[in-house]
Structure formats: C-alpha cells, structure tokens
C-alpha cells in the first residue's frame, strides 16, 4: 500500500515539531528541508565520495601501498529522550 507523500510530510513535521518543541514552520524549515537537501546531495555526489581513495603510506613505507575504502553501514545507533537504566 502506497501512502501519498503529502500525508507522510504532514506526519513528519508534526512529529518533528512535537519532539523538538519547534513551531510547525520551524520544523519544516529546520528538519524536513535540510534532510531533503542532504538526501539530494547524497544521491548526486555520494558515489564519488564513497569510492576507494589512494593515500600515501608515508616516507618510511615507500614500498607499500595504502588506500581507504568506505563501507556505509546505515544507522548504527540513535537514542532520543530519556534512557532508563
């Protein structure tokens, strides 16, 4: 079942407004638009920034090679509100 985008955005900004204590307009401008811009940037530039990168191993290891590989793992942890122990 597909939910229309306008219903999702309305729910998202209500939750963002409630959780952050922001007005509705501040929740839209500070949470939703910023998140959409980040997602748009990742779709456009993410592949370039995640490809393997060659690095210099240093002058004492001139006979070796070094490279950095990025492996995105998604959300590792997130906690909101009070944590009961």
N, CA, C and O atoms as a printed pandas DataFrame, in Angstrom:
     atom_number atom_name residue_name chain_id  residue_number  x_coord  y_coord  z_coord
0              1         N          UNK        A               1    0.835   -1.179    0.000
1              2        CA          UNK        A               1    0.000    0.000    0.000
2              3         C          UNK        A               1    0.878    1.240    0.000
3              4         O          UNK        A               1    1.773    1.359    0.836
4              5         N          UNK        A               2    0.644    2.140   -0.899
5              6        CA          UNK        A               2    1.443    3.347   -1.030
6              7         C          UNK        A               2    0.738    4.519   -0.341
7              8         O          UNK        A               2   -0.434    4.787   -0.601
8              9         N          UNK        A               3    1.460    5.207    0.532
9             10        CA          UNK        A               3    0.907    6.367    1.230
10            11         C          UNK        A               3    1.337    7.615    0.477
11            12         O          UNK        A               3    2.514    7.740    0.139
12            13         N          UNK        A               4    0.416    8.552    0.199
13            14        CA          UNK        A               4    0.792    9.772   -0.509
14            15         C          UNK        A               4    1.853   10.562    0.253
15            16         O          UNK        A               4    1.867   10.580    1.484
16            17         N          UNK        A               5    2.743   11.216   -0.502
17            18        CA          UNK        A               5    3.852   11.949    0.098
18            19         C          UNK        A               5    3.376   13.055    1.025
19            20         O          UNK        A               5    3.983   13.289    2.069
20            21         N          UNK        A               6    2.292   13.743    0.655
21            22        CA          UNK        A               6    1.807   14.852    1.489
22            23         C          UNK        A               6    1.386   14.364    2.869
23            24         O          UNK        A               6    1.546   15.089    3.851
24            25         N          UNK        A               7    0.850   13.149    2.963
25            26        CA          UNK        A               7    0.458   12.594    4.253
26            27         C          UNK        A               7    1.700   12.309    5.078
27            28         O          UNK        A               7    1.716   12.569    6.282
28            29         N          UNK        A               8    2.742   11.779    4.450
29            30        CA          UNK        A               8    3.987   11.483    5.154
30            31         C          UNK        A               8    4.642   12.762    5.664
31            32         O          UNK        A               8    5.076   12.814    6.815
32            33         N          UNK        A               9    4.719   13.790    4.828
33            34        CA          UNK        A               9    5.352   15.043    5.225
34            35         C          UNK        A               9    4.588   15.686    6.370
35            36         O          UNK        A               9    5.198   16.210    7.302
36            37         N          UNK        A              10    3.253   15.652    6.314
37            38        CA          UNK        A              10    2.451   16.213    7.403
38            39         C          UNK        A              10    2.748   15.488    8.713
39            40         O          UNK        A              10    2.900   16.126    9.755
40            41         N          UNK        A              11    2.829   14.178    8.665
41            42        CA          UNK        A              11    3.135   13.404    9.866
42            43         C          UNK        A              11    4.552   13.702   10.350
43            44         O          UNK        A              11    4.772   13.848   11.553
44            45         N          UNK        A              12    5.514   13.792    9.434
45            46        CA          UNK        A              12    6.903   14.047    9.807
46            47         C          UNK        A              12    7.050   15.406   10.475
47            48         O          UNK        A              12    7.716   15.510   11.505
48            49         N          UNK        A              13    6.442   16.454    9.914
49            50        CA          UNK        A              13    6.633   17.752   10.538
50            51         C          UNK        A              13    5.858   17.874   11.840
51            52         O          UNK        A              13    6.265   18.642   12.712
52            53         N          UNK        A              14    4.758   17.148   12.006
53            54        CA          UNK        A              14    4.080   17.148   13.310
54            55         C          UNK        A              14    4.958   16.499   14.374
55            56         O          UNK        A              14    5.076   17.015   15.485
56            57         N          UNK        A              15    5.574   15.369   14.036
57            58        CA          UNK        A              15    6.441   14.673   14.984
58            59         C          UNK        A              15    7.685   15.509   15.279
59            60         O          UNK        A              15    8.098   15.617   16.433
60            61         N          UNK        A              16    8.292   16.108   14.231
61            62        CA          UNK        A              16    9.470   16.951   14.439
62            63         C          UNK        A              16    9.130   18.155   15.301
63            64         O          UNK        A              16    9.922   18.550   16.157
64            65         N          UNK        A              17    7.980   18.732   15.086
65            66        CA          UNK        A              17    7.542   19.878   15.871
66            67         C          UNK        A              17    7.325   19.482   17.331
67            68         O          UNK        A              17    7.738   20.195   18.245
68            69         N          UNK        A              18    6.689   18.364   17.532
69            70        CA          UNK        A              18    6.405   17.901   18.897
70            71         C          UNK        A              18    7.688   17.515   19.631
71            72         O          UNK        A              18    7.892   17.923   20.774
72            73         N          UNK        A              19    8.555   16.731   18.983
73            74        CA          UNK        A              19    9.756   16.240   19.650
74            75         C          UNK        A              19   10.789   17.329   19.911
75            76         O          UNK        A              19   11.441   17.319   20.955
76            77         N          UNK        A              20   10.949   18.263   18.985
77            78        CA          UNK        A              20   11.951   19.310   19.131
78            79         C          UNK        A              20   11.392   20.558   19.809
79            80         O          UNK        A              20   12.148   21.467   20.150
80            81         N          UNK        A              21   10.087   20.610   20.005
81            82        CA          UNK        A              21    9.478   21.777   20.620
82            83         C          UNK        A              21    9.502   22.995   19.722
83            84         O          UNK        A              21    9.554   24.126   20.204
84            85         N          UNK        A              22    9.465   22.772   18.427
85            86        CA          UNK        A              22    9.508   23.865   17.454
86            87         C          UNK        A              22    8.121   24.149   16.918
87            88         O          UNK        A              22    7.227   23.305   16.975
88            89         N          UNK        A              23    7.957   25.371   16.388
89            90        CA          UNK        A              23    6.725   25.693   15.672
90            91         C          UNK        A              23    6.704   24.904   14.364
91            92         O          UNK        A              23    7.741   24.423   13.908
92            93         N          UNK        A              24    5.534   24.774   13.768
93            94        CA          UNK        A              24    5.405   23.978   12.546
94            95         C          UNK        A              24    6.315   24.481   11.432
95            96         O          UNK        A              24    6.962   23.680   10.757
96            97         N          UNK        A              25    6.377   25.810   11.230
97            98        CA          UNK        A              25    7.221   26.362   10.177
98            99         C          UNK        A              25    8.697   26.102   10.460
99           100         O          UNK        A              25    9.459   25.794    9.543
100          101         N          UNK        A              26    9.107   26.224   11.723
101          102        CA          UNK        A              26   10.496   25.935   12.086
102          103         C          UNK        A              26   10.832   24.463   11.872
103          104         O          UNK        A              26   11.947   24.131   11.471
104          105         N          UNK        A              27    9.873   23.586   12.139
105          106        CA          UNK        A              27   10.092   22.157   11.916
106          107         C          UNK        A              27   10.267   21.870   10.432
107          108         O          UNK        A              27   11.114   21.061   10.055
108          109         N          UNK        A              28    9.475   22.524    9.584
109          110        CA          UNK        A              28    9.600   22.316    8.135
110          111         C          UNK        A              28   10.931   22.857    7.635
111          112         O          UNK        A              28   11.649   22.179    6.900
112          113         N          UNK        A              29   11.258   24.093    8.040
113          114        CA          UNK        A              29   12.488   24.731    7.549
114          115         C          UNK        A              29   13.743   24.094    8.144
115          116         O          UNK        A              29   14.757   23.978    7.456
116          117         N          UNK        A              30   13.692   23.681    9.407
117          118        CA          UNK        A              30   14.882   23.194   10.076
118          119         C          UNK        A              30   15.084   21.699   10.022
119          120         O          UNK        A              30   16.201   21.226   10.237
120          121         N          UNK        A              31   14.063   20.953    9.748
121          122        CA          UNK        A              31   14.185   19.496    9.759
122          123         C          UNK        A              31   13.959   18.894    8.372
123          124         O          UNK        A              31   14.832   18.206    7.843
124          125         N          UNK        A              32   12.806   19.149    7.795
125          126        CA          UNK        A              32   12.421   18.467    6.562
126          127         C          UNK        A              32   13.212   18.965    5.364
127          128         O          UNK        A              32   13.745   18.156    4.604
128          129         N          UNK        A              33   13.302   20.277    5.177
129          130        CA          UNK        A              33   14.013   20.809    4.014
130          131         C          UNK        A              33   15.495   20.480    4.087
131          132         O          UNK        A              33   16.100   20.126    3.075
132          133         N          UNK        A              34   16.091   20.590    5.275
133          134        CA          UNK        A              34   17.509   20.271    5.433
134          135         C          UNK        A              34   17.765   18.797    5.141
135          136         O          UNK        A              34   18.739   18.462    4.467
136          137         N          UNK        A              35   16.909   17.919    5.638
137          138        CA          UNK        A              35   17.060   16.485    5.392
138          139         C          UNK        A              35   16.899   16.163    3.915
139          140         O          UNK        A              35   17.653   15.352    3.378
140          141         N          UNK        A              36   15.931   16.780    3.250
141          142        CA          UNK        A              36   15.737   16.553    1.809
142          143         C          UNK        A              36   16.948   17.033    1.014
143          144         O          UNK        A              36   17.348   16.384    0.048
144          145         N          UNK        A              37   17.532   18.154    1.408
145          146        CA          UNK        A              37   18.735   18.649    0.732
146          147         C          UNK        A              37   19.910   17.693    0.921
147          148         O          UNK        A              37   20.674   17.464   -0.016
148          149         N          UNK        A              38   20.061   17.136    2.113
149          150        CA          UNK        A              38   21.141   16.171    2.362
150          151         C          UNK        A              38   20.946   14.910    1.522
151          152         O          UNK        A              38   21.907   14.384    0.959
152          153         N          UNK        A              39   19.717   14.428    1.438
153          154        CA          UNK        A              39   19.433   13.244    0.620
154          155         C          UNK        A              39   19.708   13.544   -0.850
155          156         O          UNK        A              39   20.273   12.711   -1.557
156          157         N          UNK        A              40   19.312   14.726   -1.313
157          158        CA          UNK        A              40   19.561   15.131   -2.697
158          159         C          UNK        A              40   21.064   15.187   -2.975
159          160         O          UNK        A              40   21.511   14.719   -4.022
160          161         N          UNK        A              41   21.849   15.751   -2.056
161          162        CA          UNK        A              41   23.302   15.829   -2.231
162          163         C          UNK        A              41   23.909   14.428   -2.275
163          164         O          UNK        A              41   24.777   14.156   -3.104
164          165         N          UNK        A              42   23.455   13.534   -1.384
165          166        CA          UNK        A              42   23.987   12.169   -1.370
166          167         C          UNK        A              42   23.682   11.434   -2.666
167          168         O          UNK        A              42   24.524   10.688   -3.166
168          169         N          UNK        A              43   22.497   11.631   -3.213
169          170        CA          UNK        A              43   22.145   10.986   -4.485
170          171         C          UNK        A              43   23.029   11.500   -5.613
171          172         O          UNK        A              43   23.398   10.743   -6.510
172          173         N          UNK        A              44   23.368   12.788   -5.571
173          174        CA          UNK        A              44   24.161   13.401   -6.621
174          175         C          UNK        A              44   25.654   13.127   -6.454
175          176         O          UNK        A              44   26.327   12.808   -7.434
176          177         N          UNK        A              45   26.186   13.244   -5.241
177          178        CA          UNK        A              45   27.628   13.222   -5.004
178          179         C          UNK        A              45   28.125   12.005   -4.227
179          180         O          UNK        A              45   29.334   11.789   -4.144
180          181         N          UNK        A              46   27.234   11.217   -3.665
181          182        CA          UNK        A              46   27.628   10.146   -2.758
182          183         C          UNK        A              46   28.544    9.108   -3.364
183          184         O          UNK        A              46   29.495    8.670   -2.716
184          185         N          UNK        A              47   28.278    8.709   -4.587
185          186        CA          UNK        A              47   29.094    7.674   -5.220
186          187         C          UNK        A              47   30.543    8.128   -5.384
187          188         O          UNK        A              47   31.476    7.348   -5.194
188          189         N          UNK        A              48   30.714    9.386   -5.736
189          190        CA          UNK        A              48   32.067    9.937   -5.907
190          191         C          UNK        A              48   32.824    9.926   -4.574
191          192         O          UNK        A              48   34.007    9.589   -4.548
192          193         N          UNK        A              49   32.166   10.286   -3.475
193          194        CA          UNK        A              49   32.835   10.384   -2.183
194          195         C          UNK        A              49   33.016    9.035   -1.511
195          196         O          UNK        A              49   33.795    8.925   -0.563
196          197         N          UNK        A              50   32.320    8.006   -1.974
197          198        CA          UNK        A              50   32.448    6.688   -1.362
198          199         C          UNK        A              50   33.350    5.739   -2.132
199          200         O          UNK        A              50   33.550    4.604   -1.698
200          201         N          UNK        A              51   33.903    6.167   -3.264
201          202        CA          UNK        A              51   34.799    5.276   -3.997
202          203         C          UNK        A              51   36.153    5.197   -3.282
203          204         O          UNK        A              51   36.538    6.136   -2.586
204          205         N          UNK        A              52   36.882    4.076   -3.449
205          206        CA          UNK        A              52   38.177    3.914   -2.779
206          207         C          UNK        A              52   39.136    5.057   -3.120
207          208         O          UNK        A              52   39.158    5.567   -4.240
208          209         N          UNK        A              53   39.921    5.436   -2.120
209          210        CA          UNK        A              53   40.819    6.577   -2.243
210          211         C          UNK        A              53   42.246    6.131   -1.945
211          212         O          UNK        A              53   42.503    5.541   -0.896
212          213         N          UNK        A              54   43.180    6.407   -2.862
213          214        CA          UNK        A              54   44.585    6.055   -2.634
214          215         C          UNK        A              54   45.221    7.104   -1.732
215          216         O          UNK        A              54   44.989    8.302   -1.901
216          217         N          UNK        A              55   46.026    6.648   -0.769
217          218        CA          UNK        A              55   46.719    7.530    0.164
218          219         C          UNK        A              55   48.204    7.192    0.185
219          220         O          UNK        A              55   48.618    6.100   -0.202
220          221         N          UNK        A              56   48.972    8.133    0.635
221          222        CA          UNK        A              56   50.410    7.907    0.798
222          223         C          UNK        A              56   50.645    7.197    2.128
223          224         O          UNK        A              56   50.146    7.647    3.159
224          225         N          UNK        A              57   51.397    6.093    2.123
225          226        CA          UNK        A              57   51.658    5.380    3.377
226          227         C          UNK        A              57   52.740    6.056    4.224
227          228         O          UNK        A              57   52.986    5.630    5.353
228          229         N          UNK        A              58   53.377    7.081    3.713
229          230        CA          UNK        A              58   54.431    7.762    4.461
230          231         C          UNK        A              58   55.796    7.484    3.848
231          232         O          UNK        A              58   55.963    6.541    3.075
232          233         N          UNK        A              59   56.744    8.297    4.195
233          234        CA          UNK        A              59   58.065    8.189    3.579
234          235         C          UNK        A              59   58.815    6.930    4.005
235          236         O          UNK        A              59   59.622    6.414    3.231
236          237         N          UNK        A              60   58.577    6.428    5.198
237          238        CA          UNK        A              60   59.279    5.242    5.673
238          239         C          UNK        A              60   58.697    3.955    5.092
239          240         O          UNK        A              60   59.323    2.899    5.185
240          241         N          UNK        A              61   57.532    4.030    4.509
241          242        CA          UNK        A              61   56.895    2.856    3.914
242          243         C          UNK        A              61   56.703    3.083    2.416
243          244         O          UNK        A              61   55.637    2.793    1.873
244          245         N          UNK        A              62   57.735    3.602    1.751
245          246        CA          UNK        A              62   57.626    3.940    0.327
246          247         C          UNK        A              62   57.372    2.721   -0.549
247          248         O          UNK        A              62   56.895    2.865   -1.674
248          249         N          UNK        A              63   57.673    1.550   -0.065
249          250        CA          UNK        A              63   57.491    0.323   -0.838
250          251         C          UNK        A              63   56.092   -0.284   -0.645
251          252         O          UNK        A              63   55.797   -1.331   -1.220
252          253         N          UNK        A              64   55.237    0.353    0.148
253          254        CA          UNK        A              64   53.892   -0.156    0.400
254          255         C          UNK        A              64   52.856    0.744   -0.259
255          256         O          UNK        A              64   53.145    1.877   -0.644
256          257         N          UNK        A              65   51.655    0.219   -0.379
257          258        CA          UNK        A              65   50.533    0.982   -0.909
258          259         C          UNK        A              65   49.466    1.097    0.186
259          260         O          UNK        A              65   49.344    0.227    1.048
260          261         N          UNK        A              66   48.716    2.169    0.133
261          262        CA          UNK        A              66   47.632    2.355    1.099
262          263         C          UNK        A              66   46.418    2.912    0.372
263          264         O          UNK        A              66   46.547    3.710   -0.556
264          265         N          UNK        A              67   45.258    2.488    0.798
265          266        CA          UNK        A              67   44.021    3.047    0.272
266          267         C          UNK        A              67   42.950    2.961    1.349
267          268         O          UNK        A              67   43.018    2.137    2.262
268          269         N          UNK        A              68   41.963    3.832    1.216
269          270        CA          UNK        A              68   40.853    3.891    2.162
270          271         C          UNK        A              68   39.601    3.469    1.420
271          272         O          UNK        A              68   39.303    3.985    0.343
272          273         N          UNK        A              69   38.873    2.532    1.996
273          274        CA          UNK        A              69   37.600    2.093    1.439
274          275         C          UNK        A              69   36.498    2.413    2.431
275          276         O          UNK        A              69   36.629    2.148    3.626
276          277         N          UNK        A              70   35.422    2.979    1.933
277          278        CA          UNK        A              70   34.278    3.324    2.773
278          279         C          UNK        A              70   33.196    2.276    2.585
279          280         O          UNK        A              70   32.831    1.938    1.459
280          281         N          UNK        A              71   32.694    1.772    3.680
281          282        CA          UNK        A              71   31.616    0.794    3.659
282          283         C          UNK        A              71   30.459    1.332    4.499
283          284         O          UNK        A              71   30.466    1.178    5.721
284          285         N          UNK        A              72   29.461    1.963    3.864
285          286        CA          UNK        A              72   28.349    2.507    4.646
286          287         C          UNK        A              72   27.581    1.394    5.343
287          288         O          UNK        A              72   27.282    0.363    4.739
288          289         N          UNK        A              73   27.268    1.602    6.598
289          290        CA          UNK        A              73   26.561    0.593    7.379
290          291         C          UNK        A              73   25.182    1.058    7.821
291          292         O          UNK        A              73   24.489    0.330    8.532
292          293         N          UNK        A              74   24.767    2.258    7.415
293          294        CA          UNK        A              74   23.458    2.754    7.813
294          295         C          UNK        A              74   23.507    3.354    9.204
295          296         O          UNK        A              74   24.563    3.795    9.659
296          297         N          UNK        A              75   22.383    3.372    9.872
297          298        CA          UNK        A              75   22.311    3.936   11.217
298          299         C          UNK        A              75   22.860    2.917   12.195
299          300         O          UNK        A              75   22.377    1.787   12.264
300          301         N          UNK        A              76   23.868    3.317   12.948
301          302        CA          UNK        A              76   24.472    2.415   13.919
302          303         C          UNK        A              76   23.711    2.472   15.228
303          304         O          UNK        A              76   23.354    1.432   15.781
304          305         N          UNK        A              77   23.458    3.668   15.733
305          306        CA          UNK        A              77   22.641    3.797   16.934
306          307         C          UNK        A              77   22.063    5.199   17.002
307          308         O          UNK        A              77   22.653    6.163   16.514
308          309         N          UNK        A              78   20.930    5.285   17.600
309          310        CA          UNK        A              78   20.284    6.579   17.812
310          311         C          UNK        A              78   19.412    6.461   19.046
311          312         O          UNK        A              78   18.682    5.484   19.210
312          313         N          UNK        A              79   19.489    7.451   19.908
313          314        CA          UNK        A              79   18.680    7.431   21.122
314          315         C          UNK        A              79   18.021    8.791   21.280
315          316         O          UNK        A              79   18.672    9.824   21.128
316          317         N          UNK        A              80   16.759    8.791   21.580
317          318        CA          UNK        A              80   16.012   10.013   21.816
318          319         C          UNK        A              80   15.387    9.954   23.198
319          320         O          UNK        A              80   14.962    8.895   23.659
320          321         N          UNK        A              81   15.337   11.084   23.840
321          322        CA          UNK        A              81   14.631   11.166   25.109
322          323         C          UNK        A              81   15.414   10.532   26.254
323          324         O          UNK        A              81   16.636   10.396   26.190
324          325         N          UNK        A              82   14.722   10.165   27.254
325          326        CA          UNK        A              82   15.326    9.610   28.460
326          327         C          UNK        A              82   15.590    8.111   28.288
327          328         O          UNK        A              82   14.751    7.370   27.776
328          329         N          UNK        A              83   16.754    7.695   28.721
329          330        CA          UNK        A              83   17.106    6.270   28.674
330          331         C          UNK        A              83   17.031    5.726   30.087
331          332         O          UNK        A              83   17.770    6.182   30.959
332          333         N          UNK        A              84   16.160    4.764   30.332
333          334        CA          UNK        A              84   16.028    4.165   31.666
334          335         C          UNK        A              84   17.080    3.095   31.849
335          336         O          UNK        A              84   17.324    2.282   30.957
336          337         N          UNK        A              85   17.699    3.105   33.015
337          338        CA          UNK        A              85   18.701    2.072   33.326
338          339         C          UNK        A              85   18.238    1.228   34.471
339          340         O          UNK        A              85   18.942    0.305   34.882
